[in-house]
Amino acid sequence: HLLGYRDFYKHRFIVTADVLDPRPDTETLIEAALAVPFTRVLDLGTGSGCILLSLLGDRPDATGVGTDLSDAALAVAGRNAAALDLQSRATFLQSDWFADVAGSFDLIVSNPPYIAADEMAGLQADVRDHEPRMALTDEADGLTCYRIIANGAHAALNTDGHLMVEIGPTQGAAVAEMFAANGFAKIQVTQDLDGRDRVVFGQKSGG
């Protein structure tokens, strides 16, 4: 935040106090997403836009939508899209998860707030005190957002579409169970470079 930018995946992103600072762990989600076919992608809780824009940067034929509750975060995402010359393929809108999202997608990705409220005090001070709280915690058990995403994703995905989310390293089994309960197949939990569970993904089944 002092520098005003962060290098993430293949690009440099503007970051401010209004968005989560992109972390190398999240590149695990990018790599997993780029391993499946998509031309239309939805990024829920887009923040700086780093996930959506990284995906569009590697897929010249793809377009996408990034949502966030924060107007300030959406402004940062828009600046990043312009800086990377991706504004013609990326749309950003204010939405409470799926509430204002229209259309269907081949891929849904998200790095939602997953830190439990009772874990916030134990975070490093530079994270706890300088990053937007709403991007860090659901103010509950850390799993609230996954329940919403897993419940709503099936209706927003095209046939054979994929859902992928970043998780905290202890949440793999719980989030995988949510995917299964909501009709997803081929569910997998993948690890980051440190060997910690980092991404859960599944494929829409049932047509």
N, CA and C of each residue as an Amber inpcrd file, in Angstrom:
protein
   621
   0.8100000  -1.2000000   0.0000000   0.0000000   0.0000000   0.0000000
   0.8530000   1.2630000   0.0000000   2.0200000   1.1980000   0.5980000
   2.9040000   2.3600000   0.5820000   3.3850000   2.6520000  -0.8310000
   3.6280000   1.5970000  -1.6000000   4.0810000   1.7700000  -2.9760000
   2.9330000   2.1030000  -3.9190000   1.7250000   1.6420000  -3.5740000
   0.5750000   1.8910000  -4.4240000   0.3860000   0.8600000  -5.5090000
   1.1730000  -0.1900000  -5.4910000   1.0120000  -1.2410000  -6.4880000
   1.5250000  -2.5660000  -5.9340000   1.1520000  -3.6350000  -6.6300000
   1.6480000  -4.9690000  -6.2980000   1.8010000  -5.7560000  -7.5990000
   2.9360000  -6.4000000  -7.7790000   3.1250000  -7.2990000  -8.9060000
   2.4700000  -8.6360000  -8.5620000   1.5930000  -9.0810000  -9.4490000
   0.8300000 -10.3070000  -9.2120000   0.6820000 -11.0400000 -10.5330000
   1.0150000 -12.3260000 -10.5190000   1.0030000 -13.1440000 -11.7210000
   1.8600000 -12.4710000 -12.7910000   1.3000000 -11.9980000 -13.8890000
   2.1170000 -11.4330000 -14.9600000   2.0200000  -9.9130000 -15.0740000
   1.3070000  -9.2810000 -14.1230000   1.0120000  -7.8570000 -14.2900000
   1.2570000  -7.0850000 -13.0010000   1.2850000  -5.7790000 -13.1270000
   1.3740000  -4.8820000 -11.9740000  -0.0040000  -4.2650000 -11.7440000
  -0.4760000  -4.3610000 -10.5070000  -1.8110000  -3.8730000 -10.1690000
  -1.7440000  -2.7150000  -9.1820000  -2.5610000  -1.7110000  -9.4390000
  -2.7420000  -0.6200000  -8.4820000  -3.4430000  -1.1830000  -7.2540000
  -2.9370000  -0.8760000  -6.0720000  -3.6150000  -1.2420000  -4.8280000
  -3.7030000  -0.0250000  -3.9260000  -4.8070000   0.0890000  -3.2290000
  -5.0330000   1.1570000  -2.2580000  -5.5570000   0.5180000  -0.9740000
  -5.8330000   1.3360000   0.0030000  -6.3830000   0.8280000   1.2680000
  -7.7960000   0.2910000   1.1000000  -8.3860000   0.4850000  -0.0870000
  -9.7610000   0.0290000  -0.3250000  -9.8330000  -1.3940000  -0.8500000
  -8.6880000  -2.0110000  -1.1250000  -8.7020000  -3.3660000  -1.6870000
  -7.6880000  -4.2470000  -0.9690000  -7.9200000  -5.5510000  -1.0600000
  -6.9760000  -6.5240000  -0.5200000  -5.6950000  -6.5040000  -1.3510000
  -4.5780000  -6.5820000  -0.6730000  -3.2890000  -6.6390000  -1.3420000
  -3.1330000  -8.0300000  -1.9720000  -3.0180000  -8.1270000  -3.3050000
  -2.9010000  -9.4540000  -3.9390000  -1.7050000 -10.2320000  -3.4030000
  -1.9300000 -11.5250000  -3.1560000  -0.8980000 -12.3710000  -2.5610000
  -0.4900000 -13.4880000  -3.5120000   0.7590000 -13.9210000  -3.4110000
   1.2080000 -15.0130000  -4.2770000   0.3540000 -16.2690000  -4.1670000
  -0.2120000 -16.5400000  -2.9780000  -1.0490000 -17.7300000  -2.8020000
  -2.1920000 -17.7620000  -3.8130000  -2.7000000 -16.5780000  -4.1580000
  -3.8540000 -16.4940000  -5.0490000  -3.5000000 -16.8900000  -6.4800000
  -2.2160000 -16.8910000  -6.8120000  -1.8180000 -17.3460000  -8.1410000
  -2.1590000 -18.8250000  -8.3470000  -2.3300000 -19.5760000  -7.2600000
  -2.7740000 -20.9650000  -7.3600000  -4.1590000 -21.0300000  -7.9970000
  -5.0170000 -20.0750000  -7.6420000  -6.3530000 -19.9960000  -8.2290000
  -6.2800000 -19.6360000  -9.7140000  -5.4010000 -18.7080000 -10.0620000
  -5.2390000 -18.3260000 -11.4700000  -4.8260000 -19.5420000 -12.3020000
  -3.8430000 -20.2700000 -11.8240000  -3.3370000 -21.4200000 -12.5730000
  -4.3970000 -22.5090000 -12.7190000  -5.1790000 -22.7290000 -11.6790000
  -6.2530000 -23.7220000 -11.7630000  -7.3120000 -23.2970000 -12.7720000
  -7.6450000 -22.0130000 -12.7770000  -8.6740000 -21.5060000 -13.6920000
  -8.2170000 -21.5860000 -15.1450000  -6.9510000 -21.3090000 -15.3820000
  -6.4390000 -21.3310000 -16.7420000  -6.2880000 -22.7440000 -17.2960000
  -6.4910000 -23.7300000 -16.4520000  -6.4060000 -25.1220000 -16.8920000
  -7.7330000 -25.6410000 -17.4370000  -8.7860000 -24.8350000 -17.3790000
 -10.0950000 -25.2610000 -17.8880000 -10.5360000 -24.3060000 -18.9990000
 -11.4320000 -24.7510000 -19.8800000 -11.8980000 -23.8740000 -20.9550000
 -12.9160000 -22.8560000 -20.4490000 -12.7950000 -21.6280000 -20.9140000
 -13.8220000 -20.6120000 -20.6270000 -13.6770000 -19.4480000 -21.6030000
 -14.8130000 -18.8540000 -21.9150000 -14.8100000 -17.5890000 -22.6550000
 -15.5880000 -16.5150000 -21.9130000 -16.3070000 -16.9170000 -20.8570000
 -17.0810000 -15.9640000 -20.0660000 -16.8630000 -16.2880000 -18.5990000
 -16.3460000 -15.3210000 -17.8190000 -15.9530000 -15.5880000 -16.4350000
 -16.5580000 -14.5480000 -15.5030000 -16.9400000 -14.9960000 -14.3130000
 -17.4660000 -14.1470000 -13.2550000 -16.5430000 -14.2250000 -12.0540000
 -16.1040000 -13.0580000 -11.5690000 -15.2330000 -12.9660000 -10.3860000
 -16.0240000 -12.2850000  -9.2810000 -16.3780000 -13.0420000  -8.2560000
 -17.1940000 -12.5290000  -7.1540000 -16.3040000 -11.9590000  -6.0530000
 -16.5370000 -10.6920000  -5.6790000 -15.6900000 -10.0230000  -4.7010000
 -14.3620000  -9.6540000  -5.3240000 -14.4080000  -8.9400000  -6.4260000
 -13.2320000  -8.7600000  -7.2860000 -12.1270000  -7.9090000  -6.6820000
 -12.4530000  -6.9970000  -5.7670000 -11.4130000  -6.1660000  -5.1490000
 -10.6450000  -5.3680000  -6.1830000  -9.3430000  -5.5640000  -6.2450000
  -8.4870000  -4.8500000  -7.2010000  -8.7070000  -5.3030000  -8.6410000
  -9.4280000  -6.3990000  -8.8240000  -9.6270000  -6.9660000 -10.1480000
  -8.5130000  -7.8980000 -10.5720000  -7.5830000  -8.2020000  -9.6770000
  -6.3800000  -8.9360000 -10.0850000  -6.6840000 -10.3320000 -10.6140000
  -7.6940000 -11.0140000 -10.0710000  -8.0100000 -12.3560000 -10.5460000
  -8.6330000 -12.2900000 -11.9390000  -9.7030000 -11.5300000 -12.0670000
 -10.3770000 -11.4200000 -13.3560000  -9.4410000 -10.9280000 -14.4450000
  -8.6950000  -9.8830000 -14.1680000  -7.8390000  -9.2870000 -15.1940000
  -6.6650000 -10.1940000 -15.5580000  -6.1530000 -10.9490000 -14.5990000
  -5.0980000 -11.9180000 -14.9090000  -5.6260000 -12.9930000 -15.8520000
  -6.8580000 -13.4450000 -15.6110000  -7.4500000 -14.4660000 -16.4690000
  -7.7090000 -13.9260000 -17.8700000  -8.2610000 -12.7320000 -17.9640000
  -8.5390000 -12.1490000 -19.2810000  -7.2480000 -11.8550000 -20.0340000
  -6.2010000 -11.4930000 -19.3020000  -4.9270000 -11.2120000 -19.9400000
  -4.3450000 -12.4280000 -20.6360000  -4.6440000 -13.6180000 -20.0920000
  -4.1270000 -14.8590000 -20.6860000  -5.0960000 -15.4890000 -21.6810000
  -6.3140000 -15.0000000 -21.7260000  -7.3260000 -15.5440000 -22.6380000
  -7.8920000 -14.4060000 -23.4960000  -7.2630000 -14.1090000 -24.6290000
  -7.6610000 -12.9660000 -25.4540000  -9.0870000 -13.0310000 -25.9850000
  -9.6710000 -14.2370000 -26.0020000 -11.0380000 -14.3780000 -26.5140000
 -12.0840000 -14.3070000 -25.4080000 -11.6630000 -14.1260000 -24.1730000
 -12.5860000 -14.1770000 -23.0420000 -13.0500000 -12.7830000 -22.6180000
 -14.2480000 -12.7350000 -22.0450000 -14.7720000 -11.5300000 -21.4090000
 -15.2250000 -11.8940000 -20.0040000 -15.3990000 -10.8920000 -19.1440000
 -15.7750000 -11.2220000 -17.7810000 -16.4230000 -10.0880000 -17.0250000
 -16.9800000 -10.4660000 -15.8810000 -17.6420000  -9.5430000 -14.9700000
 -17.0080000  -9.6950000 -13.5980000 -16.6930000  -8.5800000 -12.9560000
 -16.2180000  -8.5800000 -11.5780000 -17.1980000  -7.8310000 -10.7060000
 -17.5790000  -8.4200000  -9.5830000 -18.5250000  -7.7700000  -8.6740000
 -17.8570000  -7.4660000  -7.3410000 -18.3690000  -6.4490000  -6.6860000
 -17.9280000  -6.1250000  -5.3340000 -19.0010000  -5.2730000  -4.6780000
 -19.0650000  -5.3180000  -3.3640000 -19.9740000  -4.4240000  -2.6250000
 -19.4100000  -3.0180000  -2.5200000 -18.1050000  -2.9010000  -2.6060000
 -17.4220000  -1.6310000  -2.3630000 -17.2590000  -0.8160000  -3.6430000
 -17.8570000   0.3670000  -3.6750000 -17.6570000   1.2730000  -4.8130000
 -16.1920000   1.6430000  -4.9600000 -15.5160000   1.8400000  -3.8320000
 -14.1090000   2.2380000  -3.8750000 -13.2470000   1.1300000  -4.4850000
 -13.5480000  -0.1220000  -4.1310000 -12.8130000  -1.2430000  -4.7240000
 -13.0710000  -1.3260000  -6.2220000 -14.3090000  -1.1410000  -6.6270000
 -14.6490000  -1.2010000  -8.0480000 -13.9310000  -0.1100000  -8.8290000
 -13.7340000   1.0450000  -8.2090000 -12.9950000   2.1200000  -8.8730000
 -11.5440000   1.7080000  -9.1120000 -10.9510000   1.0280000  -8.1300000
  -9.5740000   0.5410000  -8.2930000  -9.5150000  -0.5160000  -9.3930000
 -10.4810000  -1.4270000  -9.4000000 -10.5160000  -2.4580000 -10.4400000
 -10.6310000  -1.8300000 -11.8290000 -11.4530000  -0.7910000 -11.9520000
 -11.5880000  -0.1090000 -13.2280000 -10.2970000   0.5450000 -13.6760000
  -9.5740000   1.1180000 -12.7270000  -8.2760000   1.7170000 -13.0570000
  -7.2920000   0.6450000 -13.5350000  -7.3290000  -0.5160000 -12.8890000
  -6.4280000  -1.5930000 -13.3090000  -6.7900000  -2.1140000 -14.6910000
  -8.0810000  -2.2220000 -14.9710000  -8.4980000  -2.6730000 -16.3030000
  -8.0110000  -1.7090000 -17.3780000  -8.1180000  -0.4180000 -17.1000000
  -7.6650000   0.5830000 -18.0640000  -6.1500000   0.5250000 -18.2490000
  -5.4300000   0.3630000 -17.1480000  -3.9730000   0.3280000 -17.2150000
  -3.4720000  -0.8640000 -18.0220000  -4.2360000  -1.9570000 -17.9870000
  -3.8460000  -3.1710000 -18.7040000  -4.5250000  -3.2720000 -20.0730000
  -5.2640000  -2.2300000 -20.4370000  -5.9810000  -2.1820000 -21.7190000
  -6.9500000  -3.3570000 -21.8470000  -7.6330000  -3.6610000 -20.7520000
  -8.6140000  -4.7440000 -20.7460000 -10.0320000  -4.2340000 -20.4980000
 -10.2100000  -2.9170000 -20.5060000 -11.5120000  -2.3650000 -20.1500000
 -12.6120000  -2.7600000 -21.1310000 -12.2570000  -3.1100000 -22.3690000
 -13.2760000  -3.5020000 -23.3360000 -13.8010000  -4.9090000 -23.0830000
 -13.0700000  -5.6990000 -22.2890000 -13.4790000  -7.0880000 -22.0310000
 -13.8630000  -7.3550000 -20.5850000 -13.7100000  -6.3480000 -19.7270000
 -14.0290000  -6.5140000 -18.3060000 -15.0970000  -5.5070000 -17.8910000
 -16.1420000  -6.0040000 -17.2380000 -17.2130000  -5.1620000 -16.7080000
 -17.2170000  -5.3030000 -15.1920000 -17.3030000  -4.1880000 -14.5020000
 -17.3440000  -4.2250000 -13.0350000 -18.6690000  -3.6430000 -12.5480000
 -19.2770000  -4.3380000 -11.5940000 -20.5670000  -3.8600000 -11.0910000
 -20.6950000  -4.1200000  -9.5990000 -21.4550000  -3.2580000  -8.9510000
 -21.7140000  -3.4140000  -7.5210000 -22.8180000  -4.4470000  -7.3420000
 -22.5260000  -5.4700000  -6.5730000 -23.5020000  -6.5330000  -6.3520000
 -23.1590000  -7.2780000  -5.0770000 -24.1950000  -7.6660000  -4.3530000
 -24.0440000  -8.5280000  -3.1780000 -24.0320000  -9.9660000  -3.6890000
 -22.8330000 -10.4640000  -3.9690000 -22.6500000 -11.7700000  -4.5980000
 -23.4280000 -11.8410000  -5.9100000 -24.4100000 -12.7380000  -6.0300000
 -25.0950000 -12.9210000  -7.3150000 -26.2730000 -11.9740000  -7.5330000
 -26.5890000 -11.1480000  -6.5510000 -27.8610000 -10.4110000  -6.5510000
 -28.1320000  -9.6390000  -7.8390000 -27.1340000  -8.9410000  -8.3660000
 -27.3410000  -8.1010000  -9.5490000 -26.6080000  -8.6210000 -10.7740000
 -26.2470000  -9.8940000 -10.7400000 -25.5270000 -10.5040000 -11.8600000
 -26.5350000 -11.1160000 -12.8330000 -26.3730000 -10.8070000 -14.1160000
 -27.2300000 -11.3830000 -15.1490000 -26.3930000 -12.2490000 -16.0810000
 -27.0610000 -13.1540000 -16.7790000 -26.3720000 -13.9870000 -17.7510000
 -25.7740000 -15.2310000 -17.1220000 -25.0690000 -15.9860000 -17.9420000
 -24.4550000 -17.2240000 -17.4620000 -22.9860000 -17.2520000 -17.8620000
 -22.2340000 -18.1170000 -17.2050000 -20.7800000 -18.0920000 -17.2880000
 -20.2220000 -19.5080000 -17.4240000 -19.0380000 -19.5700000 -18.0260000
 -18.3250000 -20.8360000 -18.1180000 -17.5020000 -21.1130000 -16.8650000
 -17.1450000 -20.0360000 -16.1670000 -16.2580000 -20.1310000 -15.0070000
 -16.6510000 -19.0790000 -13.9840000 -16.7500000 -19.4910000 -12.7360000
 -16.9410000 -18.5550000 -11.6180000 -15.7660000 -18.7310000 -10.6680000
 -15.1310000 -17.6140000 -10.3290000 -14.0000000 -17.6300000  -9.4000000
 -14.2680000 -16.6480000  -8.2630000 -13.6370000 -16.9070000  -7.1240000
 -13.7700000 -15.9800000  -6.0030000 -12.6730000 -16.2260000  -4.9750000
 -12.1990000 -15.1370000  -4.3980000 -11.3550000 -15.1860000  -3.2080000
 -12.1040000 -14.4050000  -2.1370000 -13.0740000 -15.0420000  -1.4970000
 -13.9580000 -14.3200000  -0.5830000 -13.3360000 -14.1200000   0.7970000
 -13.9580000 -13.2880000   1.6310000 -13.4870000 -13.1590000   3.0240000
 -13.6370000 -14.4930000   3.7440000 -12.5030000 -15.0540000   4.2120000
 -12.6010000 -16.3920000   4.8120000 -11.9780000 -16.4810000   6.2080000
 -11.6060000 -15.3690000   6.7750000 -11.0470000 -15.3990000   8.1290000
 -12.1900000 -15.2800000   9.1340000 -12.2470000 -16.2110000  10.0750000
 -13.2900000 -16.1650000  11.0940000 -13.1000000 -14.9410000  11.9900000
 -14.1960000 -14.4380000  12.5110000 -14.1350000 -13.2300000  13.3410000
 -13.1980000 -13.4130000  14.5310000 -13.2220000 -14.5960000  15.1400000
 -12.3870000 -14.8030000  16.3220000 -10.9130000 -15.0250000  15.9870000
 -10.5810000 -15.0590000  14.6810000  -9.1850000 -15.1850000  14.2630000
  -8.5680000 -13.8430000  13.8890000  -9.3860000 -12.8070000  13.8030000
  -8.8940000 -11.5140000  13.3240000  -7.8040000 -10.9370000  14.2210000
  -7.9790000 -11.1050000  15.5330000  -7.0120000 -10.5210000  16.4730000
  -5.6210000 -11.1310000  16.3040000  -5.5460000 -12.3510000  15.7800000
  -4.2710000 -13.0230000  15.6300000  -3.5510000 -12.7310000  14.3210000
  -4.1740000 -11.9510000  13.4550000  -3.5300000 -11.6130000  12.1870000
  -2.3500000 -10.6820000  12.4020000  -1.4330000 -10.6920000  11.4410000
  -0.3520000  -9.7200000  11.4860000  -0.9440000  -8.3160000  11.4260000
  -0.3360000  -7.4000000  12.1770000  -0.8940000  -6.0550000  12.2880000
  -0.9880000  -5.3500000  10.9400000  -0.0130000  -5.5980000  10.0500000
  -0.0520000  -4.8860000   8.7770000  -1.2290000  -5.3360000   7.9140000
  -1.7050000  -6.5510000   8.1310000  -2.9020000  -7.0190000   7.4270000
  -4.1510000  -6.5420000   8.1530000  -4.2070000  -6.7960000   9.4520000
  -5.4100000  -6.4980000  10.2320000  -5.7450000  -5.0170000  10.2290000
  -4.7380000  -4.1720000  10.2880000  -4.9730000  -2.7400000  10.4790000
  -4.9800000  -1.9340000   9.1930000  -4.5220000  -2.5150000   8.0910000
  -4.3700000  -1.7180000   6.8720000  -5.1130000  -2.2620000   5.6650000
  -5.7850000  -3.3830000   5.8110000  -6.5620000  -3.9070000   4.6890000
  -8.0490000  -3.8420000   5.0420000  -8.9170000  -3.7180000   4.0290000
 -10.3500000  -3.5570000   4.3190000 -10.9090000  -4.7740000   5.0430000
 -11.5230000  -4.5350000   6.2040000 -12.0050000  -5.6320000   7.0410000
 -13.0190000  -6.5040000   6.2910000 -13.8670000  -5.8700000   5.4680000
 -14.8930000  -6.6390000   4.7680000 -14.2920000  -7.6010000   3.7390000
 -13.0260000  -7.3810000   3.3490000 -12.3580000  -8.2950000   2.4240000
 -11.6650000  -9.4380000   3.1520000 -11.5700000  -9.3410000   4.4760000
 -10.8510000 -10.3370000   5.2680000 -11.7710000 -11.3200000   5.9890000
 -12.8490000 -10.8060000   6.5910000 -13.6760000 -11.6510000   7.4480000
 -15.1600000 -11.5090000   7.1370000 -15.8900000 -12.6070000   7.3510000
 -17.3470000 -12.5730000   7.2170000 -18.0160000 -12.2110000   8.5400000
 -17.1990000 -11.9030000   9.5460000 -17.6670000 -11.5770000  10.9040000
 -18.3900000 -12.7690000  11.5410000 -18.0920000 -13.9680000  11.0620000
 -18.7270000 -15.1790000  11.5930000 -17.6960000 -16.2990000  11.6300000
 -18.0150000 -17.4530000  11.0430000 -17.1340000 -18.6200000  11.1510000
 -16.1410000 -18.7440000  10.0070000 -16.1280000 -17.7660000   9.0840000
 -15.2110000 -17.8100000   7.9490000 -15.7450000 -18.5680000   6.7470000
 -16.9230000 -19.1710000   6.8790000 -17.4660000 -20.0010000   5.8020000
 -18.7520000 -19.4490000   5.1850000 -19.2320000 -18.3300000   5.7020000
 -20.5050000 -17.7630000   5.2420000 -20.5180000 -17.5380000   3.7360000
 -19.4680000 -16.9270000   3.2150000 -19.4450000 -16.5620000   1.7980000
 -19.4250000 -17.7990000   0.9110000 -18.7650000 -18.8590000   1.3570000
 -18.7320000 -20.0870000   0.5680000 -20.1190000 -20.7080000   0.4670000
 -20.8980000 -20.6070000   1.5320000 -22.2630000 -21.1410000   1.4890000
 -23.0850000 -20.4070000   0.4290000 -22.9490000 -19.0780000   0.4020000
 -23.6900000 -18.2720000  -0.5700000 -23.2340000 -18.5900000  -1.9900000
 -21.9270000 -18.6580000  -2.1920000 -21.3800000 -18.9040000  -3.5250000
 -21.7610000 -20.3000000  -4.0210000 -21.5870000 -21.3110000  -3.1900000
 -21.9100000 -22.6810000  -3.5910000 -23.3930000 -22.8300000  -3.9030000
 -24.2250000 -22.1230000  -3.1610000 -25.6670000 -22.2170000  -3.3450000
 -26.1250000 -21.5430000  -4.6390000 -25.4510000 -20.4420000  -5.0050000
 -25.9080000 -19.6750000  -6.1560000 -25.2100000 -19.9770000  -7.4620000
 -24.0790000 -20.6580000  -7.4070000 -23.2430000 -20.8020000  -8.6000000
 -23.8730000 -21.6830000  -9.6710000 -24.5660000 -22.7400000  -9.2620000
 -25.1030000 -23.6880000 -10.2400000 -25.9970000 -22.9690000 -11.2510000
 -26.8520000 -22.0730000 -10.7630000 -27.7970000 -21.3770000 -11.6370000
 -27.1040000 -20.4030000 -12.5810000 -25.9190000 -19.9370000 -12.2130000
 -25.2150000 -18.9430000 -13.0240000 -24.1990000 -19.5610000 -13.9800000
 -24.0180000 -20.8750000 -13.9040000 -23.0230000 -21.5440000 -14.7410000
 -23.6610000 -22.1960000 -15.9600000 -22.9520000 -22.1570000 -17.0710000
 -23.3340000 -22.9280000 -18.2360000 -23.0910000 -24.4150000 -17.9700000
 -23.6690000 -25.2590000 -18.8190000 -23.4410000 -26.6980000 -18.7140000
 -21.9410000 -26.9970000 -18.7390000 -21.5040000 -27.8150000 -17.8160000
 -20.0920000 -28.2040000 -17.6760000 -19.1950000 -27.0670000 -17.1870000
 -19.7850000 -25.9720000 -16.7340000 -18.9930000 -24.8590000 -16.2050000
 -18.3150000 -25.2130000 -14.8950000 -17.3250000 -24.4010000 -14.5170000
 -16.5180000 -24.6640000 -13.3250000 -16.6730000 -23.5630000 -12.2760000
 -16.6100000 -23.9690000 -11.0220000 -16.5640000 -23.0610000  -9.8790000
 -15.2510000 -23.2890000  -9.1490000 -14.5210000 -22.1970000  -8.8830000
 -13.2460000 -22.2980000  -8.1750000 -13.1500000 -21.1840000  -7.1430000
 -12.7530000 -21.5340000  -5.9250000 -12.6270000 -20.5480000  -4.8590000
 -11.3140000 -20.7310000  -4.1150000 -10.7410000 -19.6210000  -3.7050000
  -9.6050000 -19.6950000  -2.7840000 -10.1400000 -19.9120000  -1.3830000
  -9.3870000 -20.6610000  -0.5820000  -9.8000000 -20.9790000   0.7870000
  -8.6450000 -20.7520000   1.7480000  -8.9810000 -20.6930000   3.0300000
  -7.9730000 -20.7750000   4.0680000  -7.5180000 -22.2200000   4.1860000
  -6.3000000 -22.4600000   4.6750000  -5.7130000 -23.8030000   4.6190000
  -6.4170000 -24.8700000   5.4480000  -7.3610000 -24.4870000   6.3100000
  -8.0850000 -25.4940000   7.0960000  -9.5040000 -25.7240000   6.5820000
  -9.8760000 -25.0880000   5.4730000 -11.2830000 -25.0800000   5.0620000
 -11.6060000 -26.0250000   3.9070000 -10.6250000 -26.7580000   3.4000000
 -10.8330000 -27.5700000   2.2120000 -11.9940000 -28.5500000   2.3170000
 -12.0220000 -29.3240000   3.3760000 -13.0510000 -30.3540000   3.5040000
 -14.4390000 -29.7370000   3.6170000 -14.5640000 -28.6800000   4.4000000
 -15.8730000 -28.0470000   4.6000000 -16.4080000 -27.4540000   3.3030000
 -15.5390000 -26.7790000   2.5430000 -15.9860000 -26.1530000   1.3010000
 -16.2630000 -27.2200000   0.2410000 -15.4660000 -28.2600000   0.1840000
 -15.7270000 -29.3610000  -0.7550000 -17.0890000 -29.9970000  -0.4770000
 -17.4410000 -30.1380000   0.7850000 -18.7490000 -30.6860000   1.1460000
 -19.8760000 -29.7780000   0.6600000 -19.6770000 -28.4590000   0.7450000
 -20.6880000 -27.5170000   0.2480000 -20.8720000 -27.6650000  -1.2600000
 -19.7620000 -27.8110000  -1.9760000 -19.8370000 -28.0060000  -3.4280000
 -20.6450000 -29.2660000  -3.7390000 -20.3420000 -30.3480000  -3.0410000
 -21.0350000 -31.6130000  -3.2850000 -22.5270000 -31.4850000  -2.9780000
 -22.8530000 -30.8150000  -1.8870000 -24.2540000 -30.6600000  -1.4860000
 -25.0450000 -29.8280000  -2.4870000 -24.3400000 -29.0150000  -3.2770000
 -25.0080000 -28.1610000  -4.2610000 -24.8740000 -28.6950000  -5.6880000
 -24.5470000 -29.9810000  -5.8170000 -24.6220000 -30.6340000  -7.1040000
 -23.3910000 -30.5430000  -7.9720000 -22.2530000 -30.1820000  -7.3990000
 -21.0300000 -30.1270000  -8.1950000 -20.3370000 -31.4880000  -8.2110000
 -19.6550000 -31.7570000  -9.3220000 -18.9430000 -33.0170000  -9.5040000
 -17.4600000 -32.7380000  -9.7140000 -16.6740000 -33.7980000  -9.7490000
 -15.2310000 -33.6990000  -9.9870000 -14.5770000 -32.6850000  -9.0430000
 -14.9860000 -32.7230000  -7.7920000 -14.5030000 -31.7560000  -6.8010000
 -13.0830000 -32.1170000  -6.3840000 -12.2260000 -31.1050000  -6.3690000
 -10.8420000 -31.3070000  -5.9560000 -10.3940000 -30.1560000  -5.0650000
  -9.4540000 -30.4670000  -4.1880000  -8.7820000 -29.4490000  -3.3820000
  -7.3230000 -29.4440000  -3.8050000  -6.8070000 -28.2860000  -4.2120000
  -5.4160000 -28.2000000  -4.6460000  -4.6000000 -27.3610000  -3.6730000
  -3.3140000 -27.5770000  -3.6820000  -2.4230000 -26.9330000  -2.7200000
  -1.6260000 -25.8010000  -3.3670000  -1.1970000 -24.8590000  -2.5180000
  -0.3220000 -23.7950000  -2.9800000   1.1300000 -24.2750000  -2.9470000
   2.0520000 -23.3850000  -3.2420000   3.4580000 -23.7790000  -3.3240000
   4.0270000 -24.2170000  -1.9790000   3.3600000 -23.8300000  -0.8930000
   3.8060000 -24.2440000   0.4400000   3.1420000 -25.5470000   0.8920000
   2.3620000 -26.1620000  -0.0030000   1.7280000 -27.4260000   0.3280000
   0.4730000 -27.3130000   1.1650000  -0.0920000 -26.1100000   1.2640000
  -1.3150000 -25.9090000   2.0380000  -2.5190000 -25.9190000   1.1090000
  -3.6410000 -26.4780000   1.5790000  -4.8690000 -26.4260000   0.8010000
  -5.1750000 -24.9660000   0.4660000  -5.4770000 -24.6860000  -0.8180000
  -5.6440000 -23.2900000  -1.2220000  -6.8200000 -23.0550000  -2.1530000
  -7.1640000 -24.0430000  -2.9760000  -8.2550000 -23.8640000  -3.9410000
  -9.1600000 -25.0810000  -3.9380000 -10.4730000 -24.8360000  -3.9190000
 -11.4490000 -25.9000000  -4.1270000 -12.1310000 -25.6370000  -5.4540000
 -12.2320000 -26.6550000  -6.2890000 -12.9650000 -26.4570000  -7.5280000
 -13.8240000 -27.6520000  -7.8430000 -14.8850000 -27.3770000  -8.5990000
 -15.8090000 -28.4140000  -9.0030000 -16.4390000 -28.0340000 -10.3290000
 -17.1070000 -29.0010000 -10.9350000 -17.7440000 -28.7960000 -12.2280000
 -19.2490000 -28.9890000 -12.1030000 -19.9880000 -28.1320000 -12.7750000
 -21.4290000 -28.2480000 -12.7650000 -21.8450000 -29.5760000 -13.3760000
 -22.7470000 -30.2500000 -12.7160000 -23.2710000 -31.5130000 -13.2370000
 -24.7790000 -31.4270000 -13.3240000 -25.3480000 -32.3050000 -14.0760000
 -26.8060000 -32.3390000 -14.1730000 -27.3770000 -31.4730000 -15.2640000
 -26.4900000 -30.9170000 -16.1460000 -26.9600000 -30.1590000 -17.2870000
 -27.5070000 -28.8180000 -16.9140000
